[in-house]
Amino acid sequence: MRISKLFGKTQREIPAEADTASHQLLLRAGMIHQVAAGVYSYLPLAWRVLKKIENIIRDEMDKAGGQELMMPVLQPLELWQETGRDLAFGKGLFTLSDRKERKLCLGPTHEEVITKLVSANVQSYRDLPLMLYQIQAKFRDEPRPRAGLIRAREFTMKDLYSFDTDEDGLDQSYNKMLQAYRNIYSRCGLPALLVDADSGAIGGKDSHEFMVIAESGEDEIIYCPGCQYAANADKAESIKSKIDSEETLPLEEVDTPGMATIEEVSGLLKVPQSHTLKAVFYIADGKLVFVVIRGDIEVNEVKLKNVLHCIELRMATEAEVIEAGIVAGSASPIGISGIKIIADDSITSGTNFVAGANKPDTHFRNVNYPRDFKADIMADIAKAHAGEECPRCSGKLSSTHGIEVGHIFKLGTFLSEKLGAFFIDQSGVSQPIIMGCYGIGLGRLLAAAFEQNHDDKGIIWPLPIAPYQIYLCPLYLENPQVAAAAESIYAELEAQGLEVLFDDRNESPGVKFNDADLLGIPVRVTISPRTLETNSVEIKKRSEKEFDLLPLEGVAKRLKELITSSL
């Protein structure tokens, strides 16, 4: 491809609306164009990358036993209402009506459609197992689209669904996909970390994410350097620090005038925050819930939502707390009735806590569970943090940030039971099909490559997914010898089956070198009057500072060997 014919222009200035390296570089390199918030056109360079990623994914899905199909973007909303996931996705679901006022949605994912499809085509255990996948557009009405392709409202995703007769079969399908995903990231030149994850609106019991480590990543990863435990912060666990336990003492009221926060109360009473109990109030599906947790620990709202099995969860307002007859700033679960109480298991890690006395400017000393109050639910609803003890070994946890580039779930039978996907087993008994779900966002993978592989000059493409393998950069094309050599080498490289981006513009060396670095093509081949004096060309890898000179004769064959050995 000659750059003079390439659709899309590079930019020198950093776009004001771009807040991450990938977003900035994608725009500057002329690879994407914003149509609306979270909606982008892919220009030819980016599209070539996406097609390479797609081909790698398709190859690995096929090798693992997947069968490719295509399902519609438009889905009947009633399918989502059957499973209740219209409420789980909430405002994230794009909905519309056709001319007959039938409700439809733009698919954010395809579990409902594929389950109905399988239910119409599977009758017996002999029809299973199955693994079906597609590579197709998805739509999610993100409240805050950001970072270009990392959180978009329209995106391309590979989604595969597995269908098995039993849990052992699901485990086998899950492990096949896990290995296939590892192969995909390896072939794309992107190291990805496997982490425990929350299933979110998709549902299911077991769930893992693949993360590409990047400072700009919106997901926090809690991990143990010792035993390799890793989890998304929404799911991460830790061993909560123990505090000294002593003989339980009688409840004692103390005056705490004007003291409403844990910091203020612990400072006044000269006790560590770990020796206090914090009251936090939420509205879960319209109902007030009382959460009690140790004063030095934060509530993990994802864990709390899962424990409550609620669709909507938010912090209660002060007015809502007061309306329930609770004294804000001096609340505790002692004597509270008519409100569901959720306790973090940290409250059992010590004795004689300080907590609110449920009247103004007053707190209790020596609060103990379960002597002084009961919880409706006791669970781990705490945020894990770096520095805390690993739940798998005695090591200390660390944290980093990453970009989610893949998510796999064990769905179980929730959807098959809801949508009537059953099979007849070997005993003639009807059983629900056991399902799994496996997704990869192609645009996210492209953006993650930018985030993980760039410098202050531009992208540094991993060779397997680079839009072109070679950047042919002739300098001073007005020189007939340079022009002739460039055209000859271009023809030879293409004859070798190499992918070449030929900078045939009459631009200065500085402009050409800057664009070569910005576009990040793995190998730059420079021809100039100076190199021709020695019948050579300059070869420079984008990932390295140094360059080599290769003889002009046979250069195409040598470059073919270099590219082939690096793939």
VEXBADREN-266528 format. One record per residue (C-alpha): x, y, z; residue number from 1; residue in three letters. Coordinates in steps of 0.001 Angstrom, whole numbers, m for minus. Layout:
<atoms>
         x         y         z     n   res
         X         Y         Z   NUM   ALA
...
</atoms>
This chain:
<atoms>
         x         y         z     n   res
         0         0         0     1   MET
      1279      3433      m980     2   ARG
       771      6039      1717     3   ILE
      m227      8572      m929     4   SER
     m3300      6377     m1563     5   LYS
     m3974      5397      2070     6   LEU
     m7233      6716      3508     7   PHE
     m6635      8535      6813     8   GLY
     m4222     11258      7884     9   LYS
     m1790     11389     10781    10   THR
     m1997     14275     13257    11   GLN
       800     16078     15070    12   ARG
     m1321     17477     17909    13   GLU
     m2712     15368     20739    14   ILE
     m6538     15436     20490    15   PRO
     m8037     17304     23440    16   ALA
    m10818     14734     23986    17   GLU
     m8423     11775     24295    18   ALA
     m7467     10874     27880    19   ASP
     m5432      7672     27424    20   THR
     m2410      6766     25336    21   ALA
     m4370      4345     23155    22   SER
     m7115      6879     22443    23   HIS
     m4575      9592     21614    24   GLN
     m2463      7384     19374    25   LEU
     m5406      5804     17561    26   LEU
     m6655      9272     16644    27   LEU
     m3213     10697     15833    28   ARG
     m2342      7696     13661    29   ALA
     m5523      8112     11636    30   GLY
     m6863      4711     12666    31   MET
    m10258      5634     14109    32   ILE
    m12752      8483     13769    33   HIS
    m15332      9370     16394    34   GLN
    m18918      9420     15118    35   VAL
    m20584      9947     18504    36   ALA
    m19703      9396     22165    37   ALA
    m18418      5823     22376    38   GLY
    m19061      5162     18664    39   VAL
    m16162      4957     16178    40   TYR
    m15393      4271     12538    41   SER
    m12380      2030     11947    42   TYR
    m10136      3354      9188    43   LEU
     m8098       999      6953    44   PRO
     m5033       684      9227    45   LEU
     m7093      m191     12304    46   ALA
     m9337     m2480     10261    47   TRP
     m6322     m4477      9099    48   ARG
     m5335     m4971     12748    49   VAL
     m8852     m6025     13703    50   LEU
     m8977     m8550     10859    51   LYS
     m5665    m10076     11993    52   LYS
     m6935    m10342     15571    53   ILE
    m10175    m11817     14256    54   GLU
     m8348    m14436     12195    55   ASN
     m6223    m15502     15182    56   ILE
     m9340    m15781     17349    57   ILE
    m11253    m17696     14681    58   ARG
     m8368    m20130     14220    59   ASP
     m8166    m20876     17950    60   GLU
    m11948    m21203     18330    61   MET
    m12069    m23659     15447    62   ASP
     m9142    m25663     16820    63   LYS
    m10945    m25940     20177    64   ALA
    m14037    m27362     18475    65   GLY
    m16103    m24197     18040    66   GLY
    m18546    m23806     15173    67   GLN
    m19022    m20301     13786    68   GLU
    m22470    m18882     13105    69   LEU
    m24104    m15462     13027    70   MET
    m26996    m14189     15137    71   MET
    m29011    m10997     14710    72   PRO
    m28224     m7688     16373    73   VAL
    m31950     m7033     16843    74   LEU
    m33438     m9144     19632    75   GLN
    m37009     m9337     20996    76   PRO
    m37073     m7617     24379    77   LEU
    m39419    m10328     25639    78   GLU
    m36502    m12790     25541    79   LEU
    m34682    m10616     28061    80   TRP
    m37829    m10256     30119    81   GLN
    m38150    m14050     30282    82   GLU
    m34744    m14305     31963    83   THR
    m35084    m11087     33985    84   GLY
    m31828     m9783     32582    85   ARG
    m33536     m6733     31107    86   ASP
    m33599     m5453     34695    87   LEU
    m30052     m6610     35406    88   ALA
    m28676     m4666     32416    89   PHE
    m30996     m1771     33175    90   GLY
    m30252      1421     31272    91   LYS
    m27266      m237     29613    92   GLY
    m29696     m1998     27269    93   LEU
    m30441      m113     24040    94   PHE
    m34181      m543     23398    95   THR
    m36439       456     20518    96   LEU
    m39853      m278     19015    97   SER
    m40676     m1362     15496    98   ASP
    m43553        99     13448    99   ARG
    m45980     m2306     15123   100   LYS
    m44809     m1141     18576   101   GLU
    m43086     m4446     19347   102   ARG
    m40242     m3925     21799   103   LYS
    m36741     m4815     20614   104   LEU
    m33210     m4320     21882   105   CYS
    m29760     m4096     20348   106   LEU
    m27844     m7113     21608   107   GLY
    m25259     m6347     24306   108   PRO
    m24608    m10095     24299   109   THR
    m26371    m13148     22865   110   HIS
    m27038    m15682     25643   111   GLU
    m30811    m15434     25230   112   GLU
    m30763    m15815     21448   113   VAL
    m28283    m18707     21407   114   ILE
    m30161    m20547     24168   115   THR
    m33402    m20365     22199   116   LYS
    m31557    m21461     19062   117   LEU
    m30071    m24486     20814   118   VAL
    m33379    m25394     22443   119   SER
    m34898    m25627     18952   120   ALA
    m32132    m27914     17649   121   ASN
    m31050    m30114     20579   122   VAL
    m33232    m32956     21812   123   GLN
    m30892    m35695     23065   124   SER
    m27627    m36096     24926   125   TYR
    m26312    m37336     21581   126   ARG
    m26550    m33753     20275   127   ASP
    m24130    m32535     22952   128   LEU
    m21583    m31148     23684   129   PRO
    m21677    m28060     21479   130   LEU
    m19536    m24932     21210   131   MET
    m21006    m22182     19027   132   LEU
    m19525    m18743     18406   133   TYR
    m19799    m15568     16386   134   GLN
    m17756    m12401     15824   135   ILE
    m20174     m9523     15717   136   GLN
    m21133     m6015     16871   137   ALA
    m22492     m5497     20382   138   LYS
    m24233     m2461     21858   139   PHE
    m24207     m1212     25458   140   ARG
    m25390      2220     26541   141   ASP
    m22419      3007     28759   142   GLU
    m23118      5896     31152   143   PRO
    m19613      7265     30617   144   ARG
    m17919      6089     27412   145   PRO
    m14200      6689     27863   146   ARG
    m10715      5906     26642   147   ALA
    m11718      5443     23021   148   GLY
    m12165      1760     22248   149   LEU
    m11668       608     25837   150   ILE
    m15203      1571     26904   151   ARG
    m17339      2110     23826   152   ALA
    m21072      1877     23203   153   ARG
    m20692       m92     19973   154   GLU
    m17936     m2694     19750   155   PHE
    m16997     m5965     18091   156   THR
    m16898     m9073     20260   157   MET
    m16244    m12752     19805   158   LYS
    m18759    m14608     21953   159   ASP
    m18723    m18384     22236   160   LEU
    m21248    m20462     24137   161   TYR
    m20740    m24023     25345   162   SER
    m23525    m26552     25950   163   PHE
    m22906    m29713     27969   164   ASP
    m24799    m32519     29655   165   THR
    m23062    m32318     33055   166   ASP
    m20623    m30338     35200   167   GLU
    m17654    m32438     34096   168   ASP
    m18446    m31573     30509   169   GLY
    m18690    m27867     31384   170   LEU
    m15303    m28086     33104   171   ASP
    m13793    m29610     29964   172   GLN
    m15302    m26915     27732   173   SER
    m14184    m24213     30144   174   TYR
    m10624    m25513     30208   175   ASN
    m10526    m25763     26405   176   LYS
    m11543    m22118     26152   177   MET
     m9131    m21060     28873   178   LEU
     m6253    m22586     26898   179   GLN
     m7558    m21185     23618   180   ALA
     m7605    m17700     25158   181   TYR
     m4047    m18106     26384   182   ARG
     m3055    m19094     22846   183   ASN
     m4810    m16048     21392   184   ILE
     m3045    m13538     23628   185   TYR
       288    m15241     23065   186   SER
      m169    m15181     19283   187   ARG
     m1184    m11508     19421   188   CYS
      2012    m10702     21325   189   GLY
        75     m9508     24392   190   LEU
       858    m11086     27772   191   PRO
     m2436    m11414     29662   192   ALA
     m2999    m12232     33327   193   LEU
     m5794    m14613     34352   194   LEU
     m7743    m13250     37350   195   VAL
    m10792    m14303     39364   196   ASP
    m13737    m12090     38422   197   ALA
    m17294    m11188     39294   198   ASP
    m19928    m12455     36865   199   SER
    m21963     m9236     36922   200   GLY
    m25153     m9070     34853   201   ALA
    m24121    m12142     32824   202   ILE
    m24703    m14380     35826   203   GLY
    m23147    m17759     36519   204   GLY
    m21019    m19221     39269   205   LYS
    m17344    m19280     38208   206   ASP
    m15821    m16455     36232   207   SER
    m12347    m15373     35105   208   HIS
    m11028    m12332     33296   209   GLU
     m7927    m11951     31186   210   PHE
     m6176     m8659     31917   211   MET
     m3484     m6821     29987   212   VAL
     m1436     m4874     32541   213   ILE
     m1524     m1139     31827   214   ALA
     m1261      1955     34026   215   GLU
     m4302      3443     32318   216   SER
     m6436       355     32970   217   GLY
     m9732      1049     34711   218   GLU
     m9698     m2291     36565   219   ASP
     m7672     m2752     39748   220   GLU
     m6069     m6173     40107   221   ILE
     m5189     m7551     43517   222   ILE
     m2536    m10252     43260   223   TYR
       m36    m12265     45281   224   CYS
      3530    m12381     43930   225   PRO
      4145    m15559     45927   226   GLY
      1380    m17979     44943   227   CYS
       102    m16213     41779   228   GLN
     m3365    m15597     43229   229   TYR
     m4972    m12756     41248   230   ALA
     m8460    m11273     41227   231   ALA
    m10328     m8251     40023   232   ASN
    m10769     m5839     42948   233   ALA
    m14532     m6448     42722   234   ASP
    m13935    m10110     43555   235   LYS
    m10655    m10091     45495   236   ALA
    m10392    m11586     48958   237   GLU
     m7852    m11080     51722   238   SER
     m7205    m12260     55248   239   ILE
     m8397     m9408     57413   240   LYS
     m5963     m8285     60058   241   SER
     m6666     m9662     63508   242   LYS
     m7037     m7388     66494   243   ILE
     m6391     m8196     70119   244   ASP
     m9303     m9990     71747   245   SER
     m9979     m9672     75438   246   GLU
    m12685    m10693     77858   247   GLU
    m15998     m9179     76842   248   THR
    m17079     m6223     78958   249   LEU
    m20524     m4774     79665   250   PRO
    m21990     m2200     77298   251   LEU
    m21144      1320     78329   252   GLU
    m22601      4553     76957   253   GLU
    m20175      7408     76314   254   VAL
    m20837     10973     75228   255   ASP
    m19478     11855     71783   256   THR
    m20748     15405     71193   257   PRO
    m20529     16430     67549   258   GLY
    m18642     13255     66632   259   MET
    m20251     11541     63626   260   ALA
    m17454      9858     61657   261   THR
    m15252      6888     62499   262   ILE
    m12198      9186     62421   263   GLU
    m13762     11633     64882   264   GLU
    m15064      8990     67290   265   VAL
    m11846      6961     67348   266   SER
     m9841     10142     67905   267   GLY
    m12028     11301     70789   268   LEU
    m12096      7915     72525   269   LEU
     m8466      7151     71680   270   LYS
     m9172      3749     70135   271   VAL
     m7889      2474     66772   272   PRO
    m10401      2569     63933   273   GLN
    m10059     m1233     63801   274   SER
    m11772     m1299     67221   275   HIS
    m14888       456     65942   276   THR
    m17920      m711     63975   277   LEU
    m19046      1366     61020   278   LYS
    m22699      1680     59955   279   ALA
    m23352      2134     56227   280   VAL
    m26810      2385     54681   281   PHE
    m27857      1313     51191   282   TYR
    m31027      1155     49133   283   ILE
    m31279     m2304     47555   284   ALA
    m34122     m2616     45038   285   ASP
    m35942       167     46840   286   GLY
    m35464     m1145     50397   287   LYS
    m33155       206     53097   288   LEU
    m30453     m2186     54294   289   VAL
    m28100     m1711     57239   290   PHE
    m24485     m2737     56658   291   VAL
    m22101     m3075     59590   292   VAL
    m18359     m3502     59048   293   ILE
    m15171     m2923     61016   294   ARG
    m14240       752     61068   295   GLY
    m10921       372     59235   296   ASP
    m12430     m1609     56320   297   ILE
    m14388      m432     53272   298   GLU
    m17518     m2016     51837   299   VAL
    m17133     m3737     48470   300   ASN
    m20426     m2836     46804   301   GLU
    m20125     m5558     44153   302   VAL
    m19808     m8230     46839   303   LYS
    m22685     m6634     48755   304   LEU
    m24908     m6607     45678   305   LYS
    m24173    m10278     45058   306   ASN
    m24952    m11189     48668   307   VAL
    m28256     m9318     48504   308   LEU
    m29119    m10735     45045   309   HIS
    m30443     m7310     44140   310   CYS
    m30625     m5575     40768   311   ILE
    m30084     m1970     41894   312   GLU
    m27887      m869     44777   313   LEU
    m26988      2641     45849   314   ARG
    m25997      4541     48961   315   MET
    m28960      5761     51000   316   ALA
    m29348      9506     51375   317   THR
    m29248     11108     54801   318   GLU
    m32955     11932     54425   319   ALA
    m33784      8272     53752   320   GLU
    m31819      7195     56830   321   VAL
    m33543      9771     59045   322   ILE
    m36959      8838     57627   323   GLU
    m36321      5255     58787   324   ALA
    m35904      6543     62347   325   GLY
    m32146      6060     62446   326   ILE
    m29794      8583     64022   327   VAL
    m27208      9317     61350   328   ALA
    m23697      9474     62788   329   GLY
    m24597      7482     65894   330   SER
    m26150      4376     64368   331   ALA
    m25491       755     65234   332   SER
    m27425     m2509     64732   333   PRO
    m28126     m2741     68477   334   ILE
    m31877     m2680     69051   335   GLY
    m32661     m2134     65369   336   ILE
    m35671     m4022     63994   337   SER
    m37533     m4087     60708   338   GLY
    m34378     m3450     58638   339   ILE
    m32237     m6169     57078   340   LYS
    m28783     m6200     58700   341   ILE
    m25787     m7332     56638   342   ILE
    m22544     m7811     58549   343   ALA
    m19035     m8232     57238   344   ASP
    m17225    m11131     58895   345   ASP
    m14596     m8659     60156   346   SER
    m16894     m7881     63096   347   ILE
    m16044    m11317     64529   348   THR
    m12308    m10604     64528   349   SER
    m12191     m8885     67898   350   GLY
    m14096     m7888     71006   351   THR
    m15324     m4776     72795   352   ASN
    m15886     m2548     69762   353   PHE
    m17080      1029     69773   354   VAL
    m20350      1584     67885   355   ALA
    m23239      4023     67754   356   GLY
    m25811      4047     70540   357   ALA
    m28701      5054     68240   358   ASN
    m29213      8398     69916   359   LYS
    m27580     11751     69201   360   PRO
    m24004     12442     70345   361   ASP
    m23727      9035     72028   362   THR
    m21815      5834     71343   363   HIS
    m21375      2462     73029   364   PHE
    m18158       941     74240   365   ARG
    m17781     m2840     74472   366   ASN
    m20094     m3875     71637   367   VAL
    m19790     m7601     70912   368   ASN
    m21276     m9888     68316   369   TYR
    m23479    m11927     68712   370   PRO
    m24161    m10921     72302   371   ARG
    m25474     m7429     71532   372   ASP
    m26999     m7792     68068   373   PHE
    m27716    m10322     65344   374   LYS
    m27123    m10118     61585   375   ALA
    m29501    m11419     58945   376   ASP
    m26541    m12155     56678   377   ILE
    m22889    m12597     57626   378   MET
    m20483    m12590     54670   379   ALA
    m17273    m11201     53229   380   ASP
    m18363     m7839     51803   381   ILE
    m15031     m6057     52283   382   ALA
    m12642     m4510     49796   383   LYS
     m9262     m6211     49634   384   ALA
     m6178     m3992     49503   385   HIS
     m2496     m4292     48733   386   ALA
      m488     m5060     51854   387   GLY
     m3103     m7382     53329   388   GLU
     m2519    m11109     53711   389   GLU
     m3116    m13375     50734   390   CYS
     m6110    m15737     51186   391   PRO
     m4145    m18582     49554   392   ARG
      m796    m18283     51322   393   CYS
       944    m16152     53940   394   SER
      2277    m13653     51397   395   GLY
      1389     m9985     51113   396   LYS
      m965     m8830     48383   397   LEU
        26     m6274     45753   398   SER
     m2050     m4312     43260   399   SER
     m1784     m3086     39698   400   THR
     m4113     m1867     36970   401   HIS
     m5202     m3632     33836   402   GLY
     m7518     m3637     30845   403   ILE
     m9982     m6496     30581   404   GLU
     m9527     m8176     27194   405   VAL
    m11500    m11368     27792   406   GLY
    m14065    m12832     30183   407   HIS
    m15191    m16436     30622   408   ILE
    m18144    m17692     32694   409   PHE
    m19651    m20916     33910   410   LYS
    m23324    m20079     33457   411   LEU
    m24762    m23363     34669   412   GLY
    m28482    m23964     34011   413   THR
    m30007    m20570     34845   414   PHE
    m30693    m19573     31237   415   LEU
    m31509    m23043     29909   416   SER
    m34149    m23503     32618   417   GLU
    m35636    m20063     31989   418   LYS
    m35746    m20488     28199   419   LEU
    m36592    m24178     27915   420   GLY
    m33281    m25576     26647   421   ALA
    m33523    m29218     27794   422   PHE
    m32207    m32544     26557   423   PHE
    m33174    m36162     27151   424   ILE
    m30414    m37987     29034   425   ASP
    m29409    m41642     28694   426   GLN
    m32096    m42643     31202   427   SER
    m34814    m40889     29217   428   GLY
    m35133    m38039     31719   429   VAL
    m35372    m34411     30630   430   SER
    m32464    m32294     31956   431   GLN
    m31484    m28628     31553   432   PRO
    m28433    m28038     29354   433   ILE
    m25388    m26759     31252   434   ILE
    m23936    m23626     29666   435   MET
    m20744    m21587     29545   436   GLY
    m20033    m18187     27974   437   CYS
    m16710    m16856     26650   438   TYR
    m16146    m13340     25279   439   GLY
    m13284    m11295     23798   440   ILE
    m13596     m7638     22799   441   GLY
    m11595     m7102     19596   442   LEU
    m11470     m3319     19849   443   GLY
    m10352     m3547     23457   444   ARG
     m7608     m5937     22429   445   LEU
     m6456     m3447     19803   446   LEU
     m6495      m595     22350   447   ALA
     m4700     m2759     24914   448   ALA
     m1917     m3353     22385   449   ALA
     m1461       416     22206   450   PHE
     m1501       839     25981   451   GLU
      1049     m1918     26549   452   GLN
      3312     m1186     23568   453   ASN
      4086      2477     22988   454   HIS
      6644      5172     23690   455   ASP
      6602      8969     23419   456   ASP
      6798      8701     19619   457   LYS
      3927      6314     18965   458   GLY
      2792      2714     18872   459   ILE
      5172      m263     18790   460   ILE
      3066     m2975     17149   461   TRP
      3578     m6627     18045   462   PRO
      4455     m8139     14664   463   LEU
      1575    m10683     14470   464   PRO
     m1127     m7990     14558   465   ILE
       671     m5020     12967   466   ALA
     m1298     m3499     10072   467   PRO
      1808     m3868      7872   468   TYR
      5072     m5665      8522   469   GLN
      7449     m3260      6763   470   ILE
      7538       515      6435   471   TYR
      9412      1303      3201   472   LEU
     10854      4768      3682   473   CYS
     12717      6257       691   474   PRO
     14271      9694      1334   475   LEU
     14615     12374     m1351   476   TYR
     12397     10715     m3937   477   LEU
     13258     13482     m6386   478   GLU
     16551     11582     m6791   479   ASN
     15964      9189     m9735   480   PRO
     18215      6503     m8241   481   GLN
     16315      6545     m4938   482   VAL
     12957      6449     m6719   483   ALA
     14018      3544     m8939   484   ALA
     15486      1552     m6031   485   ALA
     12365      2146     m3917   486   ALA
     10018       949     m6643   487   GLU
     12190     m2114     m7281   488   SER
     12376     m3060     m3578   489   ILE
      8626     m2476     m3135   490   TYR
      7900     m4908     m5959   491   ALA
     10369     m7482     m4592   492   GLU
      8960     m7295     m1068   493   LEU
      5411     m7768     m2284   494   GLU
      6561    m10658     m4480   495   ALA
      7885    m12291     m1278   496   GLN
      4375    m12028       189   497   GLY
      5369     m9350      2686   498   LEU
      2968     m6619      3813   499   GLU
      4520     m3266      2930   500   VAL
      3463       310      3640   501   LEU
      5340      2364      1029   502   PHE
      5898      6010      1995   503   ASP
      5917      7408     m1519   504   ASP
      5265     11000      m451   505   ARG
      7575     13890     m1271   506   ASN
      8020     14795      2382   507   GLU
     11087     15618      4449   508   SER
     13000     12853      6261   509   PRO
     11744     14230      9589   510   GLY
      8088     13939      8595   511   VAL
      8578     10410      7269   512   LYS
     10521      9191     10308   513   PHE
      7956     10741     12672   514   ASN
      5093      9031     10864   515   ASP
      6987      5747     10785   516   ALA
      7383      5896     14578   517   ASP
      3796      7053     15125   518   LEU
      2324      4216     13034   519   LEU
      4651      1709     14698   520   GLY
      5191      m670     11772   521   ILE
      7647     m3311     13133   522   PRO
     10458     m2932     10539   523   VAL
     11509       291      8797   524   ARG
     13512        28      5574   525   VAL
     15187      3315      4625   526   THR
     16644      4050      1193   527   ILE
     18568      7267       598   528   SER
     21351      8619     m1615   529   PRO
     23702      7868      1253   530   ARG
     22729      4185      1568   531   THR
     22865      3751     m2193   532   LEU
     26489      4894     m2184   533   GLU
     27276      1570      m501   534   THR
     24534      m400     m2338   535   ASN
     22699      m971       908   536   SER
     19522      m126      2793   537   VAL
     19032       779      6448   538   GLU
     16995     m1703      8515   539   ILE
     15595      m597     11870   540   LYS
     13168     m2416     14148   541   LYS
     10595      m115     15743   542   ARG
     11270     m1683     19130   543   SER
     15031      m979     18972   544   GLU
     17178      2154     18771   545   LYS
     19993       763     16648   546   GLU
     19869        65     12919   547   PHE
     21710     m2250     10526   548   ASP
     22787     m1936      6909   549   LEU
     21896     m4766      4560   550   LEU
     23162     m5204       989   551   PRO
     20679     m3983     m1579   552   LEU
     20965     m7219     m3505   553   GLU
     18772     m9926     m2001   554   GLY
     17320     m7591       663   555   VAL
     13730     m8753        67   556   ALA
     14659    m12381       722   557   LYS
     16550    m11444      3898   558   ARG
     13608     m9399      5156   559   LEU
     11322    m12332      4437   560   LYS
     13559    m14527      6618   561   GLU
     13601    m11870      9374   562   LEU
      9817    m11498      9431   563   ILE
      9159    m15240      9232   564   THR
     11546    m16023     12094   565   SER
      9888    m13372     14277   566   SER
      6312    m14559     13820   567   LEU
</atoms>
